[in-house]
Amino acid sequence: MWSRNEDGSPSWTLPLSASPPAMFRITNRTSRASSRGATWNRAFRALGLLFLGLLTACASSPNSTKESVNSTPARVRFMDYRQGTVFELVNEAHTDRVALYSEVRSNTTTKVTNNEVMSALLDYLDSSGFERHARRGIAPRTSSTLRWGGEIETGGGSIYMVVDDNSPLDQRKIFLDCYMNHVTLWSNIFQLQRVDAGPDEVFKKPELRR
């Protein structure tokens, strides 16, 4: 902006508001681009996890001559306390598939997946932030105050994360992301479980509600 000095000579002054808005727009665009990049990255990871689950559903049995990616026994369990639903996955290193499915059970909440899929699931939950908000121990099996709970059991012990109506928004988002992707994977794992059901009883697929 042109102005004149006291002696009458011309002078150019840069407006104070010129630079900051430009810097803000650049920073804002960079932030949005970074956020979109992280969102797409997580979406692709979730699709990869689902793809592994679908491959498991199509495969009759793993190749016994191939070394497993992760042979550590592991169990992942997510619960909806208000609906009373449970979605549990164990790997073959944890539970024998034939032995579990041959046993007559009262429910179909537990499914067996191969070690590779379990390894991918654990990596996904870790990168999603589950462990950062988890506590050591076992999640409550029932609760009248909590909404959801998640539990991971590996060779190093058990950790869990619970969410209620007063949980911080960022923790709720992290948990729901883990919960939804776990249940999606669980739903695509093939299962032939023997159940103790009468002729008029029908086992419905647990409802997934937010």
N, C-alpha and C positions, 0 to 999 in steps of 0.2 A: 504494500500500500504506500503510495507517494504522500509525502508531507514536506514541510519546510522547516529548516532549523531557525534559531533566533536571528541569525545573520541573513536569512532569506534564501540560503542555498537549499536545493532540493535534497531530499533524503528518502531512502526506501526502507520500510520497516515490515518484517514478516509478521503477519497476524498470529497472535498466540494460539488461536483456535485452529490454525491451518494444519499443523503437524499432528497433534494428538488424535483427532478423528481418523486421519489416514492410518496411523499406527494401530488404532483400535480396530479399524475395519480389517486390517491385515491379520492382527492377532485373533480377531473373532472368526475370520474365515479359516485360519489355521486350526483353531480349536474345533470348529465344526467339522472340518475335514478329518482331523484326528479322531473325533468321536465317531464319525461315519465309518472310518477305517476299522476301528476297534469293533464296531457293531457287525460289520461284514465278516471280520475275522472270526468272531464268535459264532456267527450264523453258519459259516463253512465248517467250523469244528463240530457244531451240533449236527449238521448234515452228515459229516464223516462218521460220527458216532452212530447215527441211525442206520447208515449204510452197513456198518459192521454188524449191527443187530440183525438186519435183513439177511446178510450173508449167513449168519449163524442159524437163522430160521430155515434157510434153504439147504444148509449142509446137514447131512445125516449124522456124521460124526467127524471129529477132527482127525487129522493124519497123525497116527501114533509115532511115526518115524521122524516127525518134525519137532524140533525143540520149541517149547512154549515160550512166548514172549515174557511172561511173568507167571511163575509157578507158585507164587506166594498165596496161601489161602486168604480169601477176602470175602467180605459180605457188606452189602450196601442196602440200607433199609430206610424208606421214607414213609411217613404216616400222616394221615389226615385225622386229627383227633375228633373233630366234630362229626365227620362222616363215618368214623370207625373203620377206615380203609387202610390197608397196608400193602406196600409194593416192595418186595425184597428180592434182591439178586445175589446169588453166590456163584463163585467160579468153580470149575471142576477140581481145582486143587483143594477147595474147601469141602465140597460135598459131591459124592458120586451121583451122577445123573440118573442112572438106572435104579440105584438103591432108593433115591428119594421118590421118584415117580412111581415106583412099584409099591411103595408104602401107602396104605389107605389113610388119608388125612381128612380132616374136617374142613379144610380150606385150600385154596390154590394161590396163596399169597407169595409163595417162594418159588422162584424159577432158577434154573441153572444155566449159566452161560459159559463160554470157553474163556480161557485165561487171557487171550488177546483182547477180547471185548471188555473184560473187567479192567485190564490195564488201561485201556483207552478211557473208560468211564472214570477211573480214579484220577487220571491226568486231567480230564475235563473238569471234574469237581474241584480239584486243587487250583487250577488256573482260574476258575470262576470266583474263588475267594472263600469257599466253604471252610477250609481249615483255619483261615485267619479269624473267623468268628466262632469257631467250635471250641467246646470244652472237652476235657478228658472225662471219660466215663460212658455210661449207657443212657440213652434217651428214655424218658418215661414211656411206658407202654400205653398208658391211658392218662387223660388229663381233662379236667372240666374248665380250665382257664386258657390253655394253650390251643393254638390253631393247627400248627404243623410241627413235625419233628423229623430230623434226619440223623442217621447214624452210620458211621463207617468203621468196620472192624478189619484190621489187617494184622500182620505178625507183630506189629509194635503196640497193639492194644486197640481200644475203642475211643472214638471221639464222637461228639454229637452237637447238633445245633437245633434250637427250638425257636419258634416265632409265635408271638401273641399279638393282640391288637395294639399294644403299646410299643412294639419293637420299632427301632428307627427305620425310616423308609429305605435307606440304602441296604440295610441288612435284609429287609423283606424282599427287595428286588433280587439280591444275590441268592437268597434261599429259593425263591420261586423259579428262578432260572435253573438252578440245580434240580429242583423238584420236578419241573415240567419235562426237562430233558431225560431225567431218570425214568419217569413214568412212560414217556414215549418209547424209550428203549425197551423197558420192561414189557410193554404191550406188544412189541414185535419179536419177542423171544418165544420160540415154539415150546409148547409144553403138553405133555400127555400125563397128567396127574390123576391117580386113582383117588376118588373121593368117597366119603361115607355120606351118601345122599339117598333119600327115599324117592319113590317113583314120582311124587308130586313136587319135589324140590328142584329148583333150577339155580345154578350158580351164575350170577350175573357178573359181568365185567365191572370192577369198581369204578364209580363215577369220579371223574377228575374235575374238581371245582376249585376256583381261586378264592 
